[in-house]
Amino acid sequence: MEHFLTWLQHGLGKGPGDAAQSWSEALLESLNFWEQLEGTHLLGLILFVGTILVVDLRLLGVIFRRTKVSVISDTILPLTVFGFGFVVVTGLALLFAKPCFITTVSGFG
């Protein structure tokens, strides 16, 4: 596993020559793209958790008491699914930028 993650970070997409960067290194060293990717990942998390929170608060009877739970759920479910998909895609992109980070966190290395 460690060899695959090292190859993913340092080998995939690397051109010829010593100064060439892999795709992962180029993504990580880009001027603003890493910060924007991380920020959009957090916005996706907020959307995902926020929509679940709205449904949970309705189930508890805290908000929208006169609206049926099914109406709230049917209205918000597409946003929840979109938020989840967005978090998965941006999370995979973040993982692609720092794949060797997994070895230090999970104890693979």
C-alpha positions in Angstrom: 0.0 0.0 0.0 2.8 2.4 0.9 4.5 1.8 -2.5 1.3 2.6 -4.3 0.7 5.8 -2.4 4.3 6.9 -3.0 4.0 6.2 -6.7 0.7 8.1 -6.8 2.3 11.1 -5.2 5.7 11.1 -6.9 5.4 9.1 -10.1 2.0 9.4 -11.7 2.1 11.8 -14.6 5.7 12.7 -14.1 7.5 13.8 -17.3 11.0 13.0 -18.3 13.8 14.8 -16.5 14.8 15.5 -12.9 12.9 18.8 -12.7 9.6 17.3 -13.8 6.7 17.2 -11.4 4.0 14.5 -10.9 0.4 15.5 -11.1 0.1 15.3 -7.4 3.1 17.5 -6.8 1.8 20.1 -9.3 -1.6 20.1 -7.6 -0.1 20.5 -4.1 2.4 23.3 -5.2 -0.1 25.3 -7.2 -0.5 28.8 -6.0 -4.2 28.9 -4.9 -5.8 25.8 -6.2 -5.1 23.7 -3.0 -6.7 26.3 -0.8 -9.7 26.7 -3.1 -10.1 22.9 -3.2 -9.9 22.6 0.5 -12.4 25.5 0.9 -14.9 24.0 -1.5 -14.6 20.7 0.3 -15.5 22.4 3.6 -18.4 24.1 1.9 -19.6 20.8 0.6 -19.4 19.4 4.2 -21.4 22.3 5.5 -24.1 21.7 2.8 -24.2 17.9 3.6 -24.4 18.3 7.3 -26.7 21.3 7.2 -29.3 19.6 5.2 -29.3 16.6 7.5 -29.5 19.0 10.5 -32.6 20.7 9.0 -34.4 17.3 8.7 -33.3 16.3 12.2 -34.6 19.5 13.7 -37.9 19.0 11.9 -38.1 15.4 13.3 -37.5 16.9 16.8 -40.2 19.4 16.2 -38.0 22.4 16.7 -38.5 24.0 13.2 -41.2 23.8 10.5 -43.7 22.2 12.8 -46.6 22.8 10.4 -44.8 21.2 7.5 -44.9 17.4 7.0 -41.6 15.6 7.5 -42.0 14.0 4.1 -42.2 17.3 2.3 -39.1 18.6 4.1 -37.3 15.4 3.4 -38.3 15.2 -0.3 -37.3 18.8 -0.8 -33.9 18.6 0.9 -32.8 15.1 -0.2 -31.4 16.2 -3.6 -29.3 18.8 -1.8 -28.0 16.2 0.6 -27.1 13.8 -2.2 -25.4 16.6 -4.1 -23.4 17.6 -1.0 -22.3 14.1 -0.4 -21.2 13.6 -4.0 -19.4 16.9 -3.9 -17.6 16.0 -0.6 -16.5 12.7 -2.1 -15.1 14.2 -5.3 -13.3 17.0 -3.6 -12.1 14.6 -0.9 -10.6 12.3 -3.5 -8.9 15.3 -5.1 -7.4 16.3 -1.7 -6.3 12.7 -1.2 -4.7 12.7 -4.6 -2.7 15.8 -3.7 -1.3 14.2 -0.5 -1.6 10.4 -0.8 1.4 9.7 1.5 -0.4 11.5 4.3 -2.5 8.4 4.7 0.6 6.3 5.7 1.5 8.7 8.5 -2.1 9.0 9.9 -3.2 5.4 9.6 0.0 3.7 10.5 0.6 2.0 7.2 4.2 3.3 7.0 
